[in-house]
Amino acid sequence: RQLREGVLVGEHLLRVTNVAPGFVGEGTEFAAVRNKGDMAKAAATYDGFDELRASDIACQLLWALRQPERINVDLLHVMPSNQGGATRIKRVG
């Protein structure tokens, strides 16, 4: 955000999007890193939960990039439908 605000003062316009994804599982190493390489714990992170996939975020980024030049998508906050916040997750089963 600071980068974009600084550029707007200058000669050139720059579109900057802050991507704030919710729980992303498939296609990332988040759970493995969080659980210090314990793959059983990492897999359990997503039990009963339909998390986002890296490809979901990629699709949203492509959407933001394809907007007309006059549009800047300032914040892209994407969460799974069953996530109500950083610590509120609706698990099933």
Buried (B, 14 or more C-beta within 10 A) or exposed (E): EEEBEEBEEEEEEEBBBEEEBBBBBEEBEBBBEEBEEEEEEBEEBBEEBBBBBBEBBEEBBEEBEEEEEEEBBEEBEBBBEBBEEEEEBEEEE
